[in-house]
Amino acid sequence: TFTFAKEATPLRSDSGAVLTPDYGFEDCPRIDVLVVPGGGDLLPQLEDRDAVAFLARAGGGAQYVTSVCSGALILAEAGLLRGYEAATHWAYTDLLATYPDVTVVDKRVAIDRNRITGGGVTAGIDFALTVIGELASPAEAQALQLLFEYRPEPPFDAGSPDTAPPEIAAGVRARADEVTAGVRRHVGR
């Protein structure tokens, strides 16, 4: 397991954490399992031609290409979801659908051959267990699920715009539209 970025120098995440990648693009070893996380404003990553080109090359030789949340858009930008089904956070599904030959599915985790993509935030747990089940074994994933006591029973059925009360869905959609405005302009090129 290792991390990489354009350069192997410390960088600050959007949440303020300082991360030091193990490798830069220049010396990054072959990637067996490419994991692209998501986040709020993806525009800087989508517009970084060097990063997109690197991911296209690295993902082309990876055993598995994966993402969680809005990271699917970065994979799509690199051409790594062309001809595949993919899941993403609901606020990005219409944007992901604008990429050529990407079939967006409304699932917490989508598996299409060697592509594994997860929906938003909490789907990351389902995504992680799915990847562990694929790479290690279903028994290993089940043991971790038990260890984490992962058996979700949400107190409300508002985890999707389709099930949330309309006024809640409208308010959250408006906030999500603010965050995704730059990405919307980018994919509308």
Backbone torsions as a table, in degrees:
resi	resn	phi	psi	omega
1	THR	NA	132.2	177.3
2	PHE	-153.7	162.9	177.3
3	THR	-115.4	158.3	179.2
4	PHE	-147.9	158.1	175.0
5	ALA	-151.9	179.9	-179.3
6	LYS	-53.1	-43.1	176.2
7	GLU	-133.2	149.7	-178.5
8	ALA	-85.1	55.0	177.7
9	THR	-120.6	152.2	-178.5
10	PRO	-56.4	141.3	176.2
11	LEU	-139.5	154.7	-177.5
12	ARG	-100.2	129.4	178.2
13	SER	-75.7	169.6	179.5
14	ASP	-66.6	-15.8	176.7
15	SER	-94.7	-0.2	176.7
16	GLY	98.9	-9.5	179.2
17	ALA	-71.1	140.6	176.8
18	VAL	-93.5	125.3	-178.1
19	LEU	-120.3	139.2	175.9
20	THR	-117.1	108.8	-180.0
21	PRO	-64.3	150.1	177.3
22	ASP	-72.4	-32.7	-175.2
23	TYR	-139.8	155.7	167.8
24	GLY	-98.3	172.9	179.7
25	PHE	-58.5	-35.2	-175.7
26	GLU	-64.3	-36.9	-174.7
27	ASP	-118.2	16.6	-178.4
28	CYS	-69.5	127.0	177.4
29	PRO	-71.3	173.3	177.3
30	ARG	-56.9	139.0	-178.9
31	ILE	-102.3	121.7	177.4
32	ASP	-81.4	-45.5	-179.7
33	VAL	-126.8	108.6	178.8
34	LEU	-87.7	122.3	178.9
35	VAL	-118.8	118.1	178.6
36	VAL	-112.4	110.9	179.0
37	PRO	-77.9	168.1	177.1
38	GLY	-107.9	-170.5	179.8
39	GLY	177.4	-169.4	-177.0
40	GLY	-73.2	-83.2	-175.5
41	ASP	-88.3	104.5	-178.4
42	LEU	-88.7	-6.2	-172.4
43	LEU	-52.9	-45.1	179.4
44	PRO	-58.4	-39.2	179.7
45	GLN	-70.5	-41.5	-178.8
46	LEU	-65.7	-30.7	-178.4
47	GLU	-91.1	-4.2	-180.0
48	ASP	-85.3	95.1	-174.8
49	ARG	-60.6	-36.5	179.2
50	ASP	-63.9	-44.4	-179.6
51	ALA	-66.0	-43.6	-179.7
52	VAL	-63.3	-43.1	179.0
53	ALA	-65.0	-40.5	178.0
54	PHE	-61.9	-46.3	179.9
55	LEU	-62.1	-38.9	178.3
56	ALA	-60.5	-44.6	179.0
57	ARG	-67.1	-49.7	-176.6
58	ALA	-64.5	-42.6	-179.4
59	GLY	-67.9	-30.1	179.4
60	GLY	-62.4	-27.3	-180.0
61	GLY	-106.1	3.6	-176.7
62	ALA	-80.8	148.9	175.7
63	GLN	-68.3	-41.7	176.6
64	TYR	-131.3	142.3	174.6
65	VAL	-120.3	120.4	-172.2
66	THR	-135.4	159.8	174.0
67	SER	-154.7	161.2	174.3
68	VAL	-133.6	146.8	179.2
69	CYS	59.6	-134.9	-175.2
70	SER	-77.0	-1.2	176.0
71	GLY	-58.3	-21.8	177.7
72	ALA	-59.8	-32.8	178.4
73	LEU	-66.0	-35.8	178.0
74	ILE	-67.3	-41.6	175.6
75	LEU	-61.2	-43.1	180.0
76	ALA	-64.0	-40.9	178.2
77	GLU	-59.1	-34.5	179.1
78	ALA	-83.3	0.0	179.7
79	GLY	79.4	10.7	-174.0
80	LEU	-85.3	-3.7	176.8
81	LEU	-111.9	5.0	-179.9
82	ARG	-63.0	120.5	-179.1
83	GLY	87.1	11.6	-177.9
84	TYR	-124.1	156.9	167.2
85	GLU	-83.5	147.1	-179.9
86	ALA	-151.1	149.1	175.1
87	ALA	-111.1	155.7	175.4
88	THR	-156.7	176.1	174.6
89	HIS	-60.0	142.2	-176.1
90	TRP	-56.1	-28.7	-179.0
91	ALA	-70.6	-12.0	-177.2
92	TYR	-115.0	0.4	-174.3
93	THR	-61.4	-42.8	-179.7
94	ASP	-66.8	-32.3	177.9
95	LEU	-70.3	-43.1	178.9
96	LEU	-62.1	-35.2	-178.9
97	ALA	-66.5	-15.2	179.4
98	THR	-78.8	-13.2	-179.8
99	TYR	-80.1	143.9	-176.3
100	PRO	-60.7	132.7	172.1
101	ASP	58.5	28.2	173.3
102	VAL	-104.0	124.9	177.5
103	THR	-100.3	111.9	-178.6
104	VAL	-83.4	130.3	178.7
105	VAL	-119.5	144.2	180.0
106	ASP	-89.9	79.9	-179.4
107	LYS	-138.5	156.8	174.0
108	ARG	-71.7	-35.6	176.3
109	VAL	-140.8	131.5	175.8
110	ALA	-115.4	131.2	175.3
111	ILE	-117.7	121.0	176.8
112	ASP	-135.9	100.2	-175.1
113	ARG	55.7	-116.4	-177.6
114	ASN	-100.2	21.4	175.6
115	ARG	-110.7	126.8	176.6
116	ILE	-127.1	119.2	-178.9
117	THR	-127.7	141.7	-178.9
118	GLY	-115.6	155.1	176.6
119	GLY	-74.3	-155.9	-172.7
120	GLY	-79.7	149.1	171.8
121	VAL	31.1	-84.3	-174.7
122	THR	-67.9	-23.5	175.1
123	ALA	-64.2	-14.7	177.3
124	GLY	-60.3	-30.4	176.9
125	ILE	-69.7	-46.5	177.2
126	ASP	-60.5	-42.2	178.1
127	PHE	-58.3	-50.0	-178.4
128	ALA	-60.8	-44.3	178.9
129	LEU	-64.3	-36.9	178.0
130	THR	-64.5	-46.4	179.7
131	VAL	-62.7	-42.7	177.8
132	ILE	-62.5	-41.4	177.2
133	GLY	-60.8	-37.2	178.8
134	GLU	-73.7	-45.1	-173.4
135	LEU	-81.9	-38.8	-178.5
136	ALA	-100.6	-81.3	177.5
137	SER	-172.0	156.9	174.4
138	PRO	-58.0	-36.4	-179.8
139	ALA	-63.2	-40.5	178.2
140	GLU	-63.9	-43.2	178.5
141	ALA	-64.0	-40.4	179.0
142	GLN	-66.5	-38.3	178.2
143	ALA	-63.3	-41.4	177.7
144	LEU	-67.5	-39.5	177.2
145	GLN	-58.9	-42.8	178.1
146	LEU	-66.9	-45.4	179.6
147	LEU	-57.9	-41.0	179.6
148	PHE	-79.8	-6.2	-174.1
149	GLU	50.6	49.3	-179.0
150	TYR	-88.6	100.6	176.3
151	ARG	-147.1	76.0	-171.3
152	PRO	-59.3	134.7	173.6
153	GLU	-139.0	75.0	-175.5
154	PRO	-61.0	144.7	-177.6
155	PRO	-72.6	-15.6	-179.7
156	PHE	-134.8	156.5	175.0
157	ASP	-103.3	64.3	-177.1
158	ALA	-126.9	26.6	-176.3
159	GLY	-84.2	3.7	179.6
160	SER	-143.8	148.0	176.5
161	PRO	-58.1	-25.7	179.8
162	ASP	-73.4	-25.4	-176.8
163	THR	-109.6	-16.2	179.9
164	ALA	-72.4	150.3	174.1
165	PRO	-55.7	139.6	-174.9
166	PRO	-51.7	-40.3	-178.4
167	GLU	-69.5	-33.8	176.4
168	ILE	-69.0	-46.8	-179.6
169	ALA	-59.2	-42.3	-179.2
170	ALA	-64.8	-42.5	179.9
171	GLY	-65.5	-43.6	-179.8
172	VAL	-70.0	-38.1	177.6
173	ARG	-60.2	-42.4	179.7
174	ALA	-61.3	-42.4	177.8
175	ARG	-66.4	-41.2	179.0
176	ALA	-64.3	-37.6	178.7
177	ASP	-62.9	-34.6	176.4
178	GLU	-63.6	-43.7	-178.5
179	VAL	-68.2	-35.9	-174.5
180	THR	-93.4	3.1	-174.9
181	ALA	-56.1	-46.5	-179.9
182	GLY	-64.5	-39.8	178.8
183	VAL	-65.5	-39.1	177.9
184	ARG	-59.6	-43.2	177.5
185	ARG	-64.0	-41.0	-178.3
186	HIS	-62.7	-48.8	-176.5
187	VAL	-75.1	-17.0	177.4
188	GLY	-83.3	1.5	-175.3
189	ARG	-33.1	NA	NA
